[in-house]
Amino acid sequence: MTADERGAVFALLDDCDASAARRSSRLYTRFVHERVCANATQLEAVCEAAAADARLGLHAVVLADYEFGRHLLDGESGPSFKTQHGDATLRFLLFERCEKLSRDEVDAWLVNEDGGLAEPSVAGTANVRESVEPEEFNAAIGAIHSALHAGDSYQVNYTYRLGFDVFGSPVALYRRLRARQPVRYGALIALPGGAWVLSCSPELFVEKQGATLRARPMKGTAPRSDDPATDRGAAEFLGSDPKNRAENVMIVDLLRNDLSRVAQTGSVNVPALFSVEPYASVWQMTSTVEAALRPGTSFAGILRALFPCGSITGAPKHRTMQLIDELESTPRGLYTGAIGWLDAAASEPAGSGGNACGDFCMSVAIRTLTLKPSAQAGSLRGTMGIGAGIVLDSVAEDEYAECRLKARFLTGAEPGFELFETMLATREDGVRYLPRHLARLSASAAALGFPFDAEAVRAKIAEQCAALPAKTAHRMRLALGKNGATQITAAILTPLADSTVGVLLATDHGFPTMQSGDPLLQHKTTRRAEYDRGWREAEAKGAFDTLFFNERGELTEGGRSNVFVKLAGKWWTPPLGLGVLPGVMRSVLLEDDASLQAKERVLTQADLLNAEALMICNALRGALPARVIR
């Protein structure tokens, strides 16, 4: 690992309740090394090695995969799980430095890491995919009901995965998720090797303060509403609903049993039962369980007794985890595992038995994203798990809806841009190529999670066109927000002065190269500062547009146009995969213009400069002969 690679590793453990008087957020920097346990028989040795690091002044961040808990349970009674997928590790990341920060200090640090922007830069997810189809989900719930009827379990926490592409930086994405759901147990971690963890978990797994162990399991959910009366009603319903109370108390009993394995006799108690807490999209029911830790108990001993948290398995834990292993088609990984910190044990007199484990705090890794580098250089792909607790009277359709509701934490996050279409409109003919515009907008809305009602928009456009002055071409702009709201504006279209337009080359004017792996280049969004600067600078120089190139020097597109190049008597245009918007006029020329017979191929600046002819196009202006201005 190089010095730069080591310097890129950090961990922010982010408490939204941190203050100047209580700096409870932690920023870990100056990464030294990590210790990894992949086998339950090595647990004590690895934990002791991490403890030795801590005694030497290093600071430990803990990440535990859910599947590592299967290793721990296998160690009790021999192998009992049919498969062993996933990383299934316990990791200690060791750092030289740990700063304790207030919320304002965390805010300032995140702003600095995000380019100094007060508002988060553009970031989000695209092409969200579920790891199970609705039919598979229903079949799994049916199998769980059979197991519950057979007495194998009382409750099973069934989960599946969302896979997605990431645009923007992980820091910006975390800022957006954090603004949407501030929590006590947030985490932004840049891992060795280029992977990331982004967590907005509201759930405490277990913490140790002095001799006290505390768990705060979550079980029971109700949707939030924009209507205050409906919202209050949902909270009141959740707090009194027998089904949710039964599920919650079942997990409380499981946690009481787990804590009793490392607690002083008679010390386990429940100071808070059935508390209802508000979050961005859901109300959540929580309870608190506490115990006095038995003197001399090690961190490894606590993990063996408690991990993974019963709120994300079900009860009884061991048999239910076997059922989960049989039913879930993909590994959970860090999801439903644990994230947190571990301090060095306090120095106490020899033989006191009280310093076997330092203070620590670990969350249940729910509402947690893991991002990993993809095959496309510079891009990331992500995974997030979602799930629901299944009992005998659970209805598959309702539980699936609850999972979708929980996914809104990710899919409903505001990315910092709108989708839009720029169209040629007249009162007499309406919008030219309207079906193509709506098809492109619909595809982008689906990929980026924007609600879109095509028929309602079509009706609004017709109404707007009917109100335009007669026999006058207009530039009509249709914008779609993340919340599904649309805005339509129109202005008279000014004719171009020349039939042949000039274009500049981005490489001649200091513009950056485009990254072909950027998923947003496939969509027409308002995140287009360089493109807008390109065509405006071209206009200032008497040209129409600026042509851009990607990181490999391949021609892509103009700031407001697609480009066609004629070589050896044939017309060519860059493929979409190079970082090209699927332009409406581009598709018309490729699919409908038989005389052009244009095809796709990779084009370079040399091809552009040596072309027999050049043409740029967009839906507003159509196809325009062009010439390069240098």
Secondary structure as UniProt FT lines:
FT   HELIX           3..7
FT   STRAND          10..14
FT   TURN            16..17
FT   STRAND          25..37
FT   HELIX           40..42
FT   HELIX           43..55
FT   TURN            56..57
FT   STRAND          59..64
FT   HELIX           66..77
FT   STRAND          90..101
FT   HELIX           103..113
FT   TURN            114..116
FT   STRAND          124..130
FT   HELIX           134..149
FT   TURN            150..151
FT   STRAND          155..167
FT   HELIX           170..180
FT   STRAND          185..190
FT   TURN            192..193
FT   STRAND          196..201
FT   STRAND          204..209
FT   TURN            210..211
FT   STRAND          212..216
FT   STRAND          218..223
FT   HELIX           228..240
FT   HELIX           242..260
FT   TURN            261..262
FT   TURN            265..266
FT   STRAND          269..278
FT   STRAND          282..293
FT   TURN            295..296
FT   HELIX           299..306
FT   HELIX           310..312
FT   STRAND          314..315
FT   HELIX           317..327
FT   TURN            333..336
FT   STRAND          338..342
FT   TURN            350..351
FT   STRAND          360..364
FT   STRAND          368..373
FT   TURN            377..378
FT   STRAND          380..390
FT   TURN            392..393
FT   HELIX           396..411
FT   STRAND          419..426
FT   TURN            427..429
FT   STRAND          430..431
FT   TURN            432..433
FT   HELIX           434..448
FT   HELIX           454..466
FT   TURN            470..471
FT   STRAND          474..480
FT   TURN            482..483
FT   STRAND          486..492
FT   STRAND          501..505
FT   HELIX           506..508
FT   TURN            509..510
FT   TURN            516..517
FT   HELIX           519..522
FT   HELIX           529..540
FT   TURN            541..542
FT   STRAND          545..550
FT   TURN            551..552
FT   STRAND          554..558
FT   STRAND          562..567
FT   TURN            568..569
FT   STRAND          570..573
FT   HELIX           576..578
FT   HELIX           584..592
FT   TURN            594..596
FT   STRAND          599..600
FT   HELIX           605..609
FT   STRAND          613..618
FT   TURN            619..621
FT   STRAND          622..628
//
